[in-house]
Amino acid sequence: MPFELTILGSGSATPTPERYPSAQFLVFGDHHILIDCGEGAQVQMMRYGVKMFRLDLVFISHLHPDHFLGLPGLISSLSLKGRKEPLDIYSPRGLQEILEVQFLFGEVHLSYELRFHVFNDSNESIELDDKYLTAYSFALSHRVACRGFVFKEKKPSRKIKKDLPDASKLPPEAYPVLRHGKDYIDPDGKTWLQEDYTIPNEPPFVYAYITDTLYMPKLASRFADLEISTLYHEATFMNDLKEKAVTTCHSTAKEAAEFAVKCKAQRLLIGHFSSRYKDLEPLLNEAKEIFPNTFLAVDGEKFGA
């Protein structure tokens, strides 16, 4: 399944000329997903060649302005361009009312339907489950209700072996059964053993997004079995400002790296940087001392599988 992540915004509450507020565009198979939508997100999409018209899912982590304030303009622009397909928006309670008031007093009449899905109050909740992808949200520890997200690829558990002498004799209906790790019995009673005709598939690709939150080591331990391919974790401050991070319910670069170690992620991306940092290399170095495979998720960067 194709995977490409484009960082549209890597700043925190106060934007800078170099770093817009939080927004990411995730292409995951057939899905085109916007994760958070800070100010200027649609401008960044145009700047970095993102095909915004293919957008079909929006996930908003929480209702601090730097994570959703770009959404009214984006929704309106898509309507002005003649969009007809519905847009599914997953968010905390309250976003629908905010947008409806904005559109009411702005006399915005959309050309397409917005379908709202409100997160519940459980620690973890499946939000989307189709033939290609499972997406679920989980509670973070911030000053307002805030959710992180996991996007997990769906793939059959096994692959059909190539160059088998009698592979051409396999009934077509046997393929999905064998690929899902089960033996197939044909109408004549013949058993086709999955171990003879298949090999284990590669693990599914898993992307985890953790934005504004205090460091949550217990959550990291729970994630250890997820086999996270790429983890994004906010790193607003360096560890010398840990007290400020605690006061504002954010994390440090060191804590992001510690989370990556505990959850056994393969790759770590850090972002949501405070505007006080003109040079981000110290934050990167702080994280890499603990988790070497760390990268800066700065505006315009693209990450593949």
N, C-alpha and C positions, 0 to 999 in steps of 0.2 A: 504494500500500500504506500503510495507516495506520501512523504512528510516534508513540509517546508514551513519554517517559522520565520516570519519577518518582524523585527522589532520596530514598532512605529513610535514608541515613546518609552524612555527609560528614566525620566526624572520623577521626583516626588512631588509634594504639594506645590512647590514654587518652580515653575518652568524656567528654563534658561534658553538662550538662543541656540544652544547646541543640543539640548535635551528637552523634548516635549513630555507632557505627563503620560501616565501609563496607558499603553495600548499595544496589543500584539495581534498579528494576523496569522492564523494557523491553517494551512492546507493539509488536511488529513484524509487521504483517499478522495472520495467524492464530496467531502464536506469542506466548506470555506467558512472558517470560524473567526469571529472577532472576539478577543478576550480583553475586556475593559476598553474604554473609549474616552480617554482624556481629551482636553481641548486640542483642536487641530488634527485629530486622527485622520479625517478624510483628506486633508492637505498632504499628510505624510503618505497616505495610500497612493496618491497621484505621484508624489515625489519618488517613491520607491517601486513603482510599477505594479502595485497590487490591483488585481481585478475586482474592484469593490462591487461591481454589478453581479458577481457570482456569489456574493455573501449570502449564506442561508441560516447561519446560527450566530447569535450574540450571547456572550456570557459576561455579566457584570458582577464583579466580586462584592462590591459594597457601594454605599451612596455618598461617599466623600466626593466632592466635585471633580477632583483630579482623576477620577476613575470612570466618570460617566458624562461629563459636561459636553463632550463632543458628539454625543449620540443624537440629540435633537436635530442638529444641522445635517448630520449624515443621513438620517431618516428622510428629512425634507429633500435633500439633494437627490436621493434615489427616486423619490416620487417625481421630482421635476424632470428626471431623465426617463420617466415612463415605466418604471418597474411595475410588474403585474404579480409576480410570485409573492406569496406570503413570506414574512420574516419572523422567525421564532426567536424570542428574547427570554433568556433565563436570568433572573435577578432576585434580589431581596424584595420584600414587600415595600411598596411605595413608589417604585419607579414608574409603574403604569400611570399612577395619578399625576406624578410630576410631568410626564410627557403629555398627558391629555390636557392638563391646564395650559401648558406651553402652546399646544396646537390650537386649543380653543381660542385663546386671546390673540394668537397670531394669525387666526383664520387660515390655518394650514389644513388642506383637504388632501389626504393621501390617496395615491392611485393603487395602493395595495394594502393588504391586511397585516396588522401586527398581531402576533399570537404570543401572549405573555404566559410565562411559566414561573411561578413564585416558589423560591426555595422554602422548604419546611424547616422546623427548628431542630431536627435530628442532627446528631454528630456527623453522620454520613448518609447520603441519599443518592440513589441512581436518578439522573435527570434525563438521560437519553440512552436508548438501547435498541439499535437496529442491526441489520445484517453485517454492517461494516465496522461499527464503533460502539463502545460503551463509554459514556461520560457520566461521572458522578461528582458531586460537590461534598465538601466537608467543612466543618466549623473551624475557623481560625480565632485567634485571641487578639482582638483589636478594640478600639474605643467604641465602635458601633458594630452591629452584626456584619460579619465578613466571612466569605466563603473562599476556599481554594478549590482547584479542579484537577481531576485526573481524566485524561483521554487515553483509552486503551484500544488498540487495534484488535479486531476480531479476525482470526484466521483458523482454518482447519488445523487439527493437531498434527496431521501427518501428510507427507507428499507421496504420490504414486512413484514407484521406482521406474526408471527408464530402462529400455533395452531388455525387458523380460521376454523370453521366448513366446510365451502365450499371453502377453499383455493385450494383444489385439482381440483376444477372446473374452476379455472382461466385459460383462454386460454393462451398458452405460449407467444403469441404476446402481451398480456396485461402487462407483467412484466416490460419491459423497459419503457412503457408509464406511468404506475403508479409510478415507481421509480423516474421518472423525474417530478413528481408532477402534472400530468394531469389525468383526468378521461379517462377511456377507454370505447368505445362503440363497442360492438361486432357486427358481421354481422347480427345477429337477432334483433339488435336495443337495446339490454340490456346495461344499463350503469353501469359500475363498478367504484364506487367513490374512488378516491385516499385516502380520509380521512378515509374510512372504512377498507382499506387493507394495508395502509402504515403508518410508523412513520418517523419523521424527522431523517436524517442521521447525523452522527458526522460531525463537520466542517472539511473541507479539511486541510491537513497538508501543511504549508507554511514555506519555508526556504528562508531567505534573507541574502545576502552576500554583505557587504559594506567594501571595502578595502580603499586604500590610498585616503584620502579626508579631507578637512576642515570640521568642524562640520556644518551640514546642518539641522537646526531645521525646516525649511519650508518643506523639504523632509520628515522628520519624521511626521509632521502633515498630509501630504498627505497620508502617509502609515497607518494612524490610523484605517482605515476601512478594512485593508487587513487581520486582525486577524493572525498576524505573530506568528507562533508556536515557531520557533527558529531564533534568529537574531545573525549573526556574524557581529561585528563592530570592525574595527581596533582601537587599543589603543597604539599608538607608545610611548607616553610619559605620565608621571604623570602631574597633573595640575599645579605644580610649574614650569614646563617648557612650559607653554602654549604659550609664545612668540615664542619659538623655533618651536612649533607645527604649529603655524600660518605661520612662515617664510618658513617652509618646506612643507606646505600644508598637514598636518596630524592632527590627533585628539588625545585627551587625554582620559584616562580611565574615568574620570568624564563625559566628553562629550559623550562618548559611552553610559554610563548609562543614561544620560539625553535623548539621542536619543531613547533608549529602552522605557523609561517612556512615551515620547511623542507619539511614534508609537504603544503603548499598546502591546508590545511583551510579550510573555509568558516566554521566556528564553533568556538570553544574553550570548554569547560567545565573549571573547575579545582575540585579538592576534596582530600579526605584531609588536612585542615588540622591542624597541631599544636595541642594544647590550650592552648599558651602564647598563642595569638592570640585575644583576646576580640573585637577589631574586625578584620574581614576586608577592609575597604576598602583598606588598604595593599597587601595581596597582589593584589587586583584591579587596583589602579592600576599596580603593578609589571608585571603581565602586559599590561595595555592599552597601556602605552607602546610595546610591541613589536608586539602583535597586538590592535588595537582591538576586534575583535568577540569579546571575552572576557566570560564570565559566571561568577558564583559558583554552583557546584552544591551549594547548601545544602539541608538537610533540608526536605522538603515542596515544593521547586521542581519544576515540570513543564515539559518542553521538547517541543515538537512539531517537525514537519518544517520 
